[in-house]
Amino acid sequence: MARSHRPFAARASRLPWPGLLALFLIVPAAVFAMGQFSGNTDESAAINYTNTQPTDPVAQLQKRVDSGQATLTYEPKHGYLASVLKDLHVPIDSQGLVFSRTSLQVDFIAPWTPRALYYNDDVYVGYVQNGPIMEIASVDPNLGAIFYTLKQQPSAHPTFERQGATCLQCHDSASTTGGVPGFIMRSVYSDKFGYPIDTPDGTTTDATPWEHRWGGWYVTGTHAPAPTMGNMMAPMTLHDIGNVPNYIANVKLPTGSVTDLSSKFDTSAYLAPGSDIVALLVLAHQTHVHNLITMANYDTRKALYTEKLADVEMGTTADGQHSPLTMMRVKGAADRLARGMMFARDASFPGPVKGTSGFAEEFQARGPKDRQGRSLRDLDLQTRLFKYPLSYLVYSDDFDALPQLVKGFVYQRIFDVLSGQDKNPDYDEFSAADKKAALDILEETKPDFAAFSSTARQ
């Protein structure tokens, strides 16, 4: 257990570090109140986060469990983990390992007992050795991120408990891109016991420099020699470091690749032995874009609701035309989302990059593919993550659930950039051929965009 390794000095210097996280943030014990919702959540009539019944994949799985259509199986070593991953179609090869103590179950996490994270397109599962609960976050098409816990003990009727303030005090804040219920992936410097001592950037996205990635994470895979924060921790405690800024200024980041973690901890305690570098790269992209989608959804719905209230107050009738203020808010949200989905000004990296699991192959196989076998999931892994300049999350349920007004603006931006009409240099990393290929793939695999594109070409 991590607690037995923690010196008094480290305990005395421990702080509640809201915002320093690798997906589920540390929560001070004083606010560990299951089921209480954060004051940050949007409870306006336009959103009504708390009282709206979610329809995300975890909520759907619970209904199947309740009706007897699905059964979760408990096993002594990992509890319900393997069964939950199977029922939610989450690949084991997506496993990422976090050794920084930046999560809800902080006392069970350490460099020798890292936390495991697994994900697919709309579900994130956190597992901690000997932890009393499993942590799950799921994307609801209309509400954004919904957070759950599942008790890691045998039960005749396992229940995913929806969480509030326990998770949302950080996961509904400025750290989640626009302050919506969402996901956070961060990189932190940590001491020898996993306690965070500093963070170089905000949330990790496609634009985060290579050398600022993966602090507090184990990373397995190969890449060209270049410094990263992965697999690195201070050789001393936070208490012993003293002047943190001076220490950070003199840190020499490791440049080599790591493919085997067995010398660092007992890898047999996990479903997979590694923490695949490709899975971590995709994770940073996906969490950020999910947040942008939720922000576009919220901003549009609130703008339209405010406009409706104004019409009622003034006694006017909606005539199909929106106010300049409404259009400004919606277009701003659409532009932010389109930029994120098309990798505007993303950071290059030193390829070739290769993981240590089958994640890359499994991820690319999911499609959909056009008649030439091309997909928006196709990876580049030479100097950038994806081959084509458009996110596969254009196929996600939360993107499809966007209000038509904002989706139309997003589609227009996508069409303008990929067709070459928009010459913004922020998209110059991709060639004209790559842009055309992305446009062709989207027109062939997404019917509502094909209809939009057909009209736009006229």
N, C-alpha and C positions, 0 to 999 in steps of 0.2 A: 504494500500500500504506500502511496506517495507520502502520506502524513508522517510515517516513521522516519523518512529521510530528511524532513524539513528542519533546519536548525532554528533556534530561537531568533537569531538575528534576522533571518529571512521572514519569520512570522511577524516580527515587530515592524518591519518595513513594508509589510503588505498593504496595498492600497486597492480600493475598488476602481479598476481601470476601465470605465465605460468607454467603448469605442475601440479598444485594443482586442481584436478578435480574429479568429479564423472560423468564420461562419456563425457560431452561437456564442455570444459574448459572456464574459464573466459577470456574475450578478452578486452584489453584496448579500450576505446572509440575512441582513435585516429586512430586505425586501423580497425574500423568497416566499411569496404568497401565491400559491397555486390558484389559478382561476381568476385572479383579479386583473382587470384590464388597465392599461396605462392611460393617463390623461392625454397622451399624445395622439391617440387614435382618433380618426375622423368620425365623429358621431353625428354629423350634420345629416339632414334628410337626403342629401345628394349621395352619401356614401353609406352611413349607418353601419360601420364596421362591426361593432360588437354584437348587435342584435340580428344581423343578417346571417341566415343559415348558409354555411359554406358548401360548395359542391366540388371541392378539390379532390384529388385522388385518394387522400387519406380518409376524408369523410365518406367517400364512396366505398372504400375498403371496410370501414366500420359498419356500414349498412350491410355489406355482404357477410361480415362476421355475425352481426345481430340476427340475420335471417337464416344463418346456417349454410349459406352458399360458400363461405370461405372459413377455413380453420387455421389459426396461427399455432405453430408448433414450438414448444419451449424445449431447449436442450441445455444441459448444465454449463457448458463452456461459454456459449455466447448468448444465452437466453433466447429471445425471440428474433435475434438479428437475421439469421439466414432465412427464416420463414417470411419476415417482413420484406426483405429485399426481393425474394422470389415473387410474393404476391403483388408487389408494387413495380415489378419488372425493372429493378435497379441492378445494374451489372456489378459484380464483385470487383472487376478490374478497374472500376472507377475509384477505388480506394485511395484516399489521401490521408497522411498521418501527421497530426499536429502535436508537437511536444510542448509548446508554450502553454502556460496555465492561463488561458484566455477563454474560458468557457464556463457554462453553468456548473458543471461538476468539477470544479477547480481542484479539490483535494484528491481526486483520483487520477489526475493527469500530470505527467512528468516526462522528462526525456527517456526514462526507462519504461514508462507505460503511456505511450502517446495515444491520443484520441483518434479514432478512425472515422472518416467521412466518406459516404457513398452517395452517388446521385445519378439521376437520369435527367430527362428534359424538364421535369416539373416537380421532382421530389428530391429532398436532401435528408439523409439519415446519419445521425451521429451516434457512435458507440464508444463507450468507455469501459475499460476492464474493471470488473467488480462494481461498476456504477449501479445505483439503485434504479435508474431510469434510462431508457433510450430516448434520444431527442430527434424529432422529425419536423421538418418544415416542408410545406407543400404550397404550390402556386394555385390559388383560386382565380378563375378567369375574371371575376369582377372585384374581388377584394384585395388581390395581391397575396403576399405571404401570410400563411396561416401556420401557427406553431402548435406542436403537440408534444406530449410525453407519453411513454408507455412503460409501465412498471415492469422491471426485469425480475419477475417472480412468477412461478406457475399459477395459472388461473383458469378456471373453467370458462371464463368469459373475458378475455383480454380487452381492455378499453383504451383507446387513444383519447387522452384528456387534452382538450383545447386549452392553451395557455394565454395569459394576458400579460400583466406587468412583468412577470418573471422574464419574459423574452423581449417584450415590446419596449421596455425602457431604453433599450439600445437599438432594437430592430424596427423602431418607428421613430427615427431621429434624423438629424442632419447627416449621419453616417450612411444612410440608405439611399442616397441620391434623391433629393427633393423631399425628404422627410415623410416617406410613405412606408407602410409595412413591407419590409423587404429583407434582403440578404446582404451580408457584409463579409468580404474577404480581405484580410489585412496581413501585413508583414511587420513583424516586431523583432527588435533585438531582445534576447532573453538571457537571464543568468543561468548558471550551471544547474539550477533546480527548476528551470522553466518559467520563472517569474519575469514578466515583461519589464524592460528598463527604458525602452524608447521605441518610437515608430518613425520611419523616415518620410513617409508619405501618407496620404489619405487612403481611401479604399483602393484596392488593387483592381485595375482595369486593363484593357488592351493598351492603354497609353502609358502604363507604369514602366519606367526604365528597367531593363533586365537586372541591373545590379541592386535594385530595391525590392526584388521579389523574394517571397518564400521565407522570410524571417520567422522562425518559430515552427517551420515545417520541415519534415524529412522529405527529400526529393530523390527519386531514383530514375536514372536514365542517362543518356549521353548527349553532350552538346560540345560545341567548340569551346576551347579554353576562354572563359570570361567570368568575371566575378559575379556571384549571387549571394544572397543571405541564407540560402537553403542549407540545412544540415549543420548550422553554426550556432553556437551558444558561447557566452562568456565563460571562461574557466574559473570564475569566482561567483560569489553571491552578490545580489544587488547591494546589500549592506557594505560589502568590502570594496565595491567599485568606487564609491565616493563621488567624484566629479563625473557625472554621467556624460555631459556634453564633451568633455575632454577625452573620455574613454572612447566614445563613438567616433570622434574625429580621428582617432589613431587606430581604429579597427582595420585590419587587413582581411578583406573578404576572400573566402576560398574560390578558386578558379576551376578546380577539377570536377569530374563527374563521379557520381556514386551509383553503383548498381546493386550493392548488397548491403543490407542494414543489419545483418545478423550479429555483427560485432558491437552494435550499439544497444540492442535490447533483444528480447526473445520474440522473434518474428512469428514463431509458431502459435503465438497467442491470438493471431489475427487470421481473418479469412484469406488474406493474400500476404505475400512477404514484402511488398514494396509500396511505394508512394509515387505513382507514375507521373513523370514530368508532363506528358501530353495531357493527361487527365486534369492536372493542375492548371495548365494553360487554358483549357476549355472552360474550366470552372470559373476562372476570373472573368472571361467574356460573358458567360451565361448569367452569372449572378448580377452583373452590372446591367445587362440588357433587360432582364426581368424587371429590375427596379425602374428602368426608364419606361417600360411598357405600363407598369402600374401608375407611374407619375403622369403619363399622357392620359390614361384612363381617368384618374382622379381629377386632374386639372380641367379636362373637357367637361366631365359631368358636373363639376362645381360651377364652371363658367356658364353652362347652359341652365343650370338650376337658378343661379343668381339672376340671369337674364329673364327667366320665367317669372320670378318673384317681382322683378322691376315692372314687367308688363302688367301684372296683377295690381300692383300698387298704383300705377299710373292710369290704369283702366284702358290700356291699349291691347290690341289683339296681335298675336304673332302672325307675321306676314311671310314667313319663310326666309326673311333676311335677318342676319345676326348683327349685333352692334359691333362697332370697331374694337371695343374693349374685349368682347368675347372672342373675336377673330384673332386679336393679338395674343391672347392667352393660349388659344388652341394651336395657332401656328408656331408659337414658341415651344410648346410641348412636342409638337410634331417634328420640329427641326432637331431638337435634342435627341429624340428617339431615332430619327433617320441617321444622324451622325454616328450614334453608337452602333447601329445595325450595319453601317457601311464602313466601319473602322477608320473614321476620319482621324488623321494624325496619330495613328497607333504607333507604338514603339516597335522597331525591328529587333530581331534577336539573332544571336550567333549560331546559325545552324551548321550542319544538319542536326536536328533534334530527334531523338529516338527514345521511346519509353521502354519499360521493362515488363510490360504486360500486354495483353491483347486488346487494350482499350482502344487504340487508334483504329484497328481493323474493325472492331465491333461498332464503334461510333460511326465510321464511314459507311458501313453496310446498311444502316437504318434508312438511308434515303430521305425523301423520294428522289428518283433519278429520271433524267430525261431520256429520250430515245438513243442518245449517244452514250448513255451510262454515266453522265455527269451529275453531280449533286452539290448543293450548297454545303454539304458536310465534308466535301473533299478537303483534305488537309494539305498544306504546303510544307511546313516544318523546315524550310530552308532559311528564310529571313523573315517570315511571318507565319501566322498560325494557319490561316485558311487560304485556299487557292483562289477563291472568288470573293469579290467585295460585297457580300451581303450575308447577314446572319441567317442560319437555319431556323432561328426562333420566329421567323416570318410565318412558319407553319404552326406555331404553338397556339394552344387554346386561348391564352390570355391575349395574344395579338389579335386573334380572330374576334375576340369579344370587345375590342375597342369600339367606341362610338364611331359611327360612319363618318362623321365630320372630321375627326382627327385622322382616321385611317386614310381618308381621301387625300389629306395633305401629305401624309407619310408616303403614300403611293406616288404622289406627284414628285416628291423629292427623289425617291428611288428611281423613278422613270427618267427624270431629268439628268441625274448623275450617270446612270448606267447607259443611257442612250447617247451620252456625250454632249448633251445640250448645256449642262451645267459644267463649267470649266474650273470650278473651285480647286485650287492647288492642294487643298487638304486631302483630296482623293487621288493624288498623282502617284501614290505608291503602286497602284494597280494599273496595268496597261489597258489600252482601249479594247484589246481582244478579250482580256479577262472580264471587263465590264460588260461587253456584249454577250459573253458566254453566260454571265450571271443573269442578265436580262432574258436571254433565251430560255434558260433553265426555269426561271420563275414563271414566264409566260406559259410554259408547257406543263408545269406541275401545280400551279395555283390558279384555279379557274376564275376567282373573283378579280385577281390582278390581271389576268389575261383580258377580261372584259374591260377593265379600266384602261389597259394599255392600248387596246384596239381603238377606243374612243380618243385617247391622247394622241394617237398617230394620225388621226384624221385632220 
